Amino acid sequence: MKRSLGICLVICSALIGLGSAIRCYSCKDYTASCSKQRECSYDDACLTLSERGGMTYRQCLKYSDCEYGRLAQMFPQVSSFTFKCCNSDLCNSAPSSAASSVIGLLASAAIMWWCIH
């Protein structure tokens, strides 16, 4: 019974976010700090676009627009850039969020282990 409940909880928590909108950081600045968050549309991704030696843009963007040529049209003021599009909540944060991802994975593994034993 305990194992069935644990498996059910894991599956339900994994399915909760399917089909819903995501949240992205939304700002442009010269630093890695960005705390403003925005609820995006269901077909959006989170964009991080970094101008070489300059500004970093974080925002919601239609996932279909996540290609270099389209972004160059949308950001004509930026001559040379790198970008990343992702589709999970607040995935366009500064690189320091890797620690929280590891903690989340470890917590999930611990819960799974507890449910099995």
C-alpha positions in Angstrom: 0.0 0.0 0.0 2.8 2.4 1.0 4.6 1.7 -2.3 1.5 2.2 -4.4 0.8 5.5 -2.7 4.4 6.7 -3.3 4.3 5.7 -7.0 1.0 7.5 -7.4 2.3 10.6 -5.8 5.4 10.6 -8.1 3.4 10.1 -11.2 0.8 12.8 -10.3 3.5 15.3 -9.4 5.2 14.7 -12.8 1.9 15.1 -14.7 0.7 18.3 -12.9 2.7 20.6 -15.2 1.8 19.1 -18.5 -0.2 21.4 -20.8 0.1 24.4 -18.6 1.9 27.7 -19.1 5.4 28.1 -17.8 7.0 31.0 -15.9 10.1 32.8 -17.2 12.4 35.4 -15.9 11.8 38.7 -17.8 14.5 41.4 -17.9 17.4 42.9 -19.8 20.5 43.9 -18.0 24.3 43.7 -17.9 24.4 41.5 -14.9 23.3 37.9 -14.1 20.8 39.0 -11.6 17.2 38.9 -12.7 14.2 38.5 -10.3 11.2 39.7 -12.3 9.0 36.7 -13.3 6.3 36.5 -15.9 3.6 33.9 -16.7 4.0 32.9 -20.4 1.5 31.5 -22.9 1.1 27.8 -23.3 3.1 27.7 -26.5 6.0 29.8 -25.2 9.5 28.9 -24.2 11.9 30.9 -21.9 14.6 32.7 -23.8 18.1 33.8 -22.7 19.8 35.8 -25.3 23.3 37.1 -24.5 24.9 39.8 -26.6 28.7 39.2 -26.8 30.2 41.5 -24.3 26.9 43.2 -23.5 23.3 42.9 -22.6 21.5 39.7 -21.6 17.8 39.4 -22.4 15.5 37.1 -20.6 11.8 36.7 -21.6 9.0 34.5 -22.9 9.1 33.7 -26.6 7.0 31.5 -28.9 8.9 28.2 -29.1 8.7 28.3 -32.9 10.7 31.6 -32.9 13.7 29.9 -31.2 16.1 29.9 -34.1 19.1 32.2 -34.8 17.7 33.8 -38.0 14.3 34.6 -36.4 16.0 36.0 -33.3 18.3 38.2 -35.4 15.2 39.7 -37.0 13.5 40.2 -33.6 16.7 41.8 -32.0 18.2 43.9 -34.8 20.1 46.0 -32.3 22.1 43.0 -31.3 24.8 42.1 -33.8 26.4 39.0 -32.3 24.7 36.8 -29.7 24.2 33.4 -28.3 20.9 32.1 -27.1 19.1 29.3 -25.2 15.5 28.4 -25.3 14.1 26.1 -22.7 10.6 25.0 -21.6 10.5 24.5 -17.8 9.6 27.0 -15.1 12.2 29.7 -14.6 14.8 27.8 -16.7 16.2 31.0 -18.1 17.9 32.0 -14.8 21.5 32.7 -14.3 23.8 29.7 -14.3 23.9 29.6 -10.5 20.6 27.7 -10.4 22.3 24.4 -11.2 22.6 23.7 -7.4 18.9 23.9 -7.0 18.4 21.4 -9.8 20.8 19.0 -8.1 18.9 19.4 -4.8 15.6 18.7 -6.6 17.0 15.5 -8.2 18.4 14.3 -4.9 15.1 15.0 -3.1 13.2 13.1 -5.8 15.6 10.1 -5.6 15.2 10.1 -1.8 11.4 10.0 -2.1 11.5 7.2 -4.6 13.9 5.2 -2.4 11.6 5.8 0.6 8.5 4.7 -1.4 10.2 1.5 -2.6 11.5 0.4 0.8 
